[in-house]
């Protein structure tokens, strides 16, 4: 179902024009505290545009998805945020399960892709899909050539001994991207073989970054040969002419449904709902491409960036968002990764 809807959007996206911004700025209408889980530029575009169009003052903080989830848990008795926008869907589902977010049904739901609504249903109406993106990696073409090794095309290729200390990936405790990798290899290879793979990969990892997108930038700058990231994060640097090549691994790969949730106990609840509805519009979703973020948007009428990875052409696994977004499974896998992978000597 995801592939059918994504295929339709990829085929139609190039012919859809970006809808103009909404009407003139409103007078001051209070405030909104937003925790944002995508790249800084996109976070800033969302917050400033919403503020300009509504008059609602936005205080935005950018963190990785796992960090936002941890902060919401820490602040549960006295919430500071009103809206959590962006970041992988797994921690959004975990927050929903733990009662950290609120049920909400937007009038915009009727315009959304099935995969976005599936996220909403899985979260018992406490989270909604706002974009989709596939997991993969980007490699620095100059570095790979200098090493005299074939261009990596598969997950298995990242275990090449010549890549020792030359692969970067984020820490799954802080990064939704890296947790998606963890859950992907477990589903793709089985848990035992999946952890064997992660242990072997550990030998080649130079560092586990905090941010999921950071390895793409490192690869683009030649600071590492390979960065494991969502493919659209590697595309950003390829588009601007850096020597980085995005790859959808040959064995198959997982994907994210970037999500949005209203925080339970939000002090500015009505403004959170206004942002939620606005963020699902085609005009708001078009801000991603303008900010050089190339995910597939969830509104059927939103333009798909021509640079967006063609997910319909990839071998995607049947990613179990409900299971791997559950509190128990996510906690279990992260604990196991800490003990069996991260703790290993180099």
C-alpha positions as CSV (number, residue, x, y, z in Angstrom):
1,X,0.0,0.0,0.0
2,X,2.8,2.4,0.8
3,X,4.5,1.6,-2.5
4,X,1.4,2.1,-4.5
5,X,0.7,5.5,-3.0
6,X,4.3,6.6,-3.1
7,X,4.5,5.5,-6.8
8,X,1.5,7.6,-7.6
9,X,3.0,10.6,-5.9
10,X,6.4,10.2,-7.5
11,X,4.8,10.0,-11.0
12,X,2.5,12.9,-10.4
13,X,4.7,15.1,-8.3
14,X,6.7,16.8,-11.0
15,X,3.6,18.3,-12.5
16,X,2.2,19.9,-9.4
17,X,2.8,23.5,-8.7
18,X,3.6,24.7,-5.2
19,X,0.6,26.3,-3.7
20,X,1.1,29.9,-2.5
21,X,1.5,30.8,1.1
22,X,-1.6,31.6,3.1
23,X,-3.1,35.0,3.7
24,X,-1.6,38.1,5.3
25,X,-0.1,37.9,8.7
26,X,-2.5,37.9,11.6
27,X,-2.2,40.0,14.7
28,X,-0.5,38.6,17.7
29,X,-2.3,35.4,18.7
30,X,-0.2,34.0,21.6
31,X,2.7,31.5,21.5
32,X,3.7,28.0,20.6
33,X,6.6,25.9,21.8
34,X,7.7,23.5,19.1
35,X,10.2,20.6,19.4
36,X,11.5,19.9,15.9
37,X,13.1,16.7,14.6
38,X,14.3,17.5,11.1
39,X,17.1,19.6,9.8
40,X,17.6,23.0,11.3
41,X,16.8,24.8,8.0
42,X,13.5,23.0,7.6
43,X,12.6,23.5,11.3
44,X,13.3,27.2,10.9
45,X,11.3,27.5,7.7
46,X,8.3,25.8,9.4
47,X,8.4,28.0,12.5
48,X,9.0,31.3,10.9
49,X,6.4,30.8,8.1
50,X,3.7,29.7,10.6
51,X,4.6,32.7,12.8
52,X,4.3,35.1,9.9
53,X,1.0,33.7,8.6
54,X,-0.7,33.5,12.0
55,X,0.9,36.0,14.3
56,X,1.6,33.1,16.8
57,X,5.0,33.4,18.2
58,X,7.0,30.2,17.9
59,X,9.8,29.1,20.2
60,X,11.5,26.3,18.3
61,X,14.1,23.8,19.6
62,X,15.8,21.3,17.2
63,X,16.8,17.9,18.5
64,X,17.0,14.4,17.1
65,X,13.9,12.2,17.5
66,X,15.3,10.1,20.4
67,X,16.3,13.2,22.2
68,X,12.9,14.8,21.9
69,X,11.2,11.6,23.2
70,X,13.6,11.5,26.2
71,X,12.9,15.2,26.9
72,X,9.1,14.7,26.7
73,X,9.4,11.8,29.2
74,X,11.5,14.0,31.5
75,X,9.0,16.8,31.3
76,X,5.9,14.7,31.5
77,X,4.8,16.1,34.9
78,X,5.3,19.7,33.7
79,X,5.3,19.8,29.8
80,X,7.2,22.7,28.2
81,X,6.4,21.8,24.6
82,X,3.1,22.1,22.7
83,X,3.9,20.3,19.4
84,X,6.5,17.8,18.3
85,X,7.0,18.1,14.6
86,X,9.2,15.8,12.6
87,X,11.6,12.9,13.3
88,X,11.1,9.2,12.8
89,X,7.8,7.7,13.7
90,X,9.0,5.0,16.1
91,X,9.6,7.3,19.1
92,X,6.4,9.1,18.3
93,X,4.6,5.8,18.6
94,X,6.4,5.1,21.8
95,X,5.4,8.5,23.2
96,X,1.8,7.8,22.2
97,X,1.8,4.4,23.9
98,X,3.1,6.0,27.1
99,X,0.5,8.7,27.1
100,X,2.8,11.6,26.4
101,X,0.8,12.9,23.5
102,X,-2.8,13.7,22.7
103,X,-5.5,12.3,20.4
104,X,-6.4,14.6,17.6
105,X,-8.2,14.3,14.2
106,X,-7.4,17.0,11.7
107,X,-9.7,18.1,8.9
108,X,-6.7,17.6,6.6
109,X,-6.8,13.8,7.2
110,X,-8.9,13.3,4.2
111,X,-6.1,14.6,2.0
112,X,-3.4,12.3,3.3
113,X,-1.7,9.2,2.0
114,X,-2.6,5.9,3.4
115,X,0.8,5.4,5.1
116,X,0.3,8.7,7.0
117,X,-3.1,7.6,8.2
118,X,-1.8,4.2,9.1
119,X,0.6,5.9,11.5
120,X,-2.3,7.9,13.0
121,X,-4.3,4.7,13.5
122,X,-1.3,2.8,15.0
123,X,-0.8,5.7,17.4
124,X,-4.5,5.6,18.4
125,X,-4.8,9.1,16.9
126,X,-1.9,10.5,18.8
127,X,0.5,10.9,15.9
128,X,0.3,11.5,12.1
129,X,2.6,10.9,9.2
130,X,4.0,14.0,7.6
131,X,6.7,12.6,5.2
132,X,8.3,9.3,4.2
133,X,12.0,8.5,3.5
134,X,14.0,5.4,2.9
135,X,17.1,4.3,4.8
136,X,20.4,3.7,3.1
137,X,23.9,5.3,2.9
138,X,25.9,7.8,1.1
139,X,29.6,7.3,0.2
140,X,32.3,9.7,-0.8
141,X,33.3,8.7,-4.4
142,X,36.8,10.1,-4.1
143,X,37.5,8.3,-0.9
144,X,36.2,4.9,-2.2
145,X,38.3,5.3,-5.4
146,X,41.4,6.1,-3.4
147,X,40.9,3.0,-1.3
148,X,40.8,0.9,-4.5
149,X,37.5,-0.9,-3.6
150,X,34.3,-1.3,-5.6
151,X,31.6,1.2,-5.0
152,X,29.4,-0.2,-2.1
153,X,25.9,-1.2,-3.2
154,X,24.8,-3.4,-0.4
155,X,24.7,-3.5,3.4
156,X,27.3,-6.3,3.2
157,X,29.7,-4.1,1.4
158,X,30.1,-1.9,4.4
159,X,31.9,-4.7,6.3
160,X,34.9,-4.5,3.9
161,X,38.0,-4.4,6.1
162,X,39.3,-1.5,4.0
163,X,36.5,0.7,5.5
164,X,37.9,0.2,9.0
165,X,37.2,3.4,11.0
166,X,35.7,5.0,7.9
167,X,32.0,4.5,8.4
168,X,29.8,6.9,10.4
169,X,26.3,6.2,11.8
170,X,24.4,7.8,14.6
171,X,23.7,6.3,18.1
172,X,20.2,4.8,18.1
173,X,19.6,6.0,21.6
174,X,19.5,9.6,20.4
175,X,18.8,9.2,16.7
176,X,15.7,8.0,15.0
177,X,17.7,7.3,11.8
178,X,20.0,4.9,13.7
179,X,17.1,3.2,15.5
180,X,15.6,2.6,12.0
181,X,18.8,0.9,11.0
182,X,18.7,-1.2,14.1
183,X,15.1,-2.3,13.5
184,X,15.7,-2.7,9.8
185,X,18.6,-5.2,10.1
186,X,16.7,-7.2,12.7
187,X,13.7,-7.4,10.4
188,X,15.8,-8.0,7.3
189,X,18.3,-10.5,8.6
190,X,16.6,-11.9,11.7
191,X,17.7,-10.8,15.2
192,X,20.7,-13.0,15.7
193,X,22.2,-12.4,12.2
194,X,21.2,-8.8,12.4
195,X,23.2,-8.2,15.6
196,X,26.1,-10.2,14.1
197,X,26.0,-7.7,11.3
198,X,26.0,-4.7,13.6
199,X,28.9,-6.2,15.6
200,X,30.9,-6.6,12.4
201,X,30.0,-3.1,11.3
202,X,31.1,-1.7,14.7
203,X,34.7,-2.5,13.6
204,X,34.4,-0.1,10.8
205,X,32.5,2.7,12.6
206,X,34.7,5.6,13.5
207,X,32.1,7.3,15.7
208,X,28.4,7.1,16.6
209,X,27.1,10.6,16.1
210,X,24.2,12.2,18.0
211,X,22.4,13.4,14.9
212,X,21.2,10.9,12.3
213,X,22.0,13.2,9.3
214,X,25.5,14.2,10.5
215,X,27.2,11.2,8.8
216,X,25.9,12.4,5.4
217,X,27.7,15.8,5.9
218,X,30.8,14.0,7.1
219,X,30.9,11.9,4.0
220,X,30.3,14.9,1.7
221,X,33.3,16.6,3.3
222,X,35.5,13.6,3.0
223,X,35.7,13.2,6.8
224,X,34.4,9.6,6.4
225,X,34.1,7.3,3.4
226,X,30.5,6.2,4.2
227,X,27.6,7.7,6.2
228,X,24.6,5.6,7.0
229,X,21.6,7.9,6.8
230,X,18.2,8.3,5.3
231,X,18.9,8.5,1.6
232,X,17.3,12.0,1.2
233,X,20.0,13.3,3.6
234,X,22.7,12.2,1.3
235,X,20.8,13.6,-1.7
236,X,21.1,17.1,-0.2
237,X,24.8,17.0,-0.6
238,X,24.8,15.3,-4.0
239,X,22.4,18.0,-5.3
240,X,24.9,20.7,-4.4
241,X,27.7,19.0,-6.2
242,X,29.6,17.3,-3.4
243,X,31.3,13.9,-4.2
244,X,28.7,11.8,-2.4
245,X,26.6,9.1,-4.0
246,X,23.3,8.0,-2.3
247,X,22.6,4.2,-2.2
248,X,19.5,2.1,-1.6
249,X,21.1,-1.2,-0.3
250,X,20.6,-4.2,-2.6
251,X,19.4,-6.6,0.1
252,X,16.5,-4.3,0.9
253,X,16.0,-1.6,3.4
254,X,13.6,0.0,5.9
255,X,12.0,3.4,5.8
256,X,10.6,6.1,8.1
257,X,7.3,7.8,8.4
258,X,8.2,11.1,9.8
259,X,5.5,12.2,12.2
260,X,3.9,14.9,14.2
261,X,2.3,14.8,17.7
262,X,0.6,17.2,20.1
263,X,2.1,17.1,23.6
264,X,-0.2,16.0,26.4
265,X,-0.6,18.9,28.8
266,X,0.3,21.5,26.2
267,X,-0.1,25.0,27.6
268,X,-1.0,26.4,24.1
269,X,-3.3,23.6,23.0
270,X,-5.4,25.5,20.5
271,X,-2.3,26.9,18.9
272,X,-0.8,23.4,18.7
273,X,-3.9,22.3,16.8
274,X,-3.7,25.3,14.5
275,X,-0.1,24.4,13.7
276,X,-1.0,20.7,13.3
277,X,-3.7,21.5,10.7
278,X,-1.4,24.0,8.9
279,X,1.5,21.6,8.8
280,X,-0.6,19.1,6.9
281,X,-1.4,21.6,4.1
282,X,0.3,21.4,0.6
283,X,1.8,24.8,1.1
284,X,3.4,24.0,4.4
285,X,4.7,20.6,3.2
286,X,6.2,22.3,0.2
287,X,8.6,24.1,2.6
288,X,10.6,21.0,2.9
289,X,12.0,21.1,-0.7
290,X,12.5,24.8,-0.4
291,X,14.7,24.1,2.7
292,X,16.6,21.4,0.7
293,X,14.9,18.5,2.4
294,X,13.8,15.9,-0.1
295,X,11.4,13.6,1.7
296,X,8.0,12.4,0.1
297,X,5.2,14.5,1.7
298,X,2.1,13.0,3.2
299,X,-0.5,15.3,1.6
300,X,-1.6,13.9,-1.7
301,X,-1.8,17.4,-3.2
302,X,1.7,18.5,-2.0
303,X,4.5,18.6,-4.6
304,X,7.0,15.7,-4.5
305,X,10.5,17.2,-4.9
306,X,12.0,15.9,-8.1
307,X,15.2,15.2,-6.2
308,X,13.3,12.9,-3.8
309,X,14.6,9.3,-3.8
310,X,12.3,7.1,-5.9
311,X,11.1,4.8,-3.2
312,X,8.9,2.9,-5.6
313,X,12.1,1.7,-7.3
314,X,13.7,0.4,-4.1
315,X,13.4,-2.9,-2.3
316,X,11.6,-1.9,0.8
317,X,11.0,-4.3,3.7
318,X,7.5,-4.6,5.2
319,X,8.6,-2.5,8.2
320,X,6.5,-3.3,11.3
321,X,6.0,0.2,12.8
322,X,3.7,-1.0,15.5
323,X,6.1,-3.6,16.9
324,X,9.3,-1.6,16.6
325,X,7.6,1.6,17.7
326,X,6.4,0.0,20.9
327,X,8.0,1.0,24.2
328,X,8.9,-2.6,25.2
329,X,10.5,-3.6,21.9
330,X,12.3,-0.3,21.4
331,X,13.7,-0.3,24.9
332,X,14.8,-4.0,24.6
333,X,16.6,-3.5,21.3
334,X,18.4,-0.3,22.5
335,X,19.5,-2.1,25.7
336,X,20.8,-5.0,23.7
337,X,22.6,-2.8,21.3
338,X,24.3,-0.9,24.1
339,X,25.5,-4.1,25.7
340,X,26.4,-6.2,22.6
341,X,27.5,-3.6,20.1
342,X,28.4,-0.2,21.5
343,X,30.3,-1.8,24.4
344,X,32.6,-3.8,22.1
345,X,36.3,-2.8,21.9
346,X,37.4,-1.4,18.5
